[in-house]
Amino acid sequence: MARKIEIEWPAFKTSVSATLLEKDASDICDMLWADLSTPQKMFAHHTLSTGGMYIAKGRPAKHPTKAGTQLMPIGAKKWMLSKFKPGMLAYRGNKEIFVVYGPTTEALEAGGPPVAKVDQEDLDKFKKVGEAIWNAQYITHTLVTMITRRKEA
C-alpha cells in the first residue's frame, strides 16, 4: 500500500492528503518519511516571482544532512520547477519542501525530485490554501505555518 502524508494549515483549518511517489524517487521519499518520524511544523514562504509555488521550511537538523540546492539538486534526475504540475511536492532534504499548487513560471531546478502528489479530491482546497499563503506573504505580511506528518493507514 502506498505511503501517504498529511499536510495541515492550522490558520486555515484545512488539511490535505498526498501520496508518496516512491516509484520515481524512492530514496528521497525514504528521506522525507524518516524526517516525518515526528510531525514537522514548517513556515510557508511564498516567493513573488515563481507563480503557484511556495517553499515550506522546518527547523533544520542539528547535524549535517543530505540536502539539495537549485545548483546541486539531490536525486537521480534533475527537475525544472516549470515542469511541475499542481499538487506536486518536491523534497530538497533538511526539512524543506517545494509546494506547487498552480502553474509555475521559473525555469530553475527544484533542488530535489517530486516526492508526493496531493490526492485528487483535495486539489481544490490545496489551491485555495496556496492562494491564501500568497495573500499572507504579499498583502497581509503574516506568517503561515503548516504541519507535515505521516498519515497512518
Secondary structure, DSSP 8 states (H G I E B T S, - for coil): ---EEEEEEGGGTEEEEEEE-HHHHHHHHHHHHHHTTS-EEEEEEE-SSSEEEEEEEE---SS---B--SSS--SSS--BGGG--TTEEEE-BTTEEEEEEEEE---SB-SS-EEEEE-GGGHHHHHHHHHHHHHIIIII---EEEEEEEE--
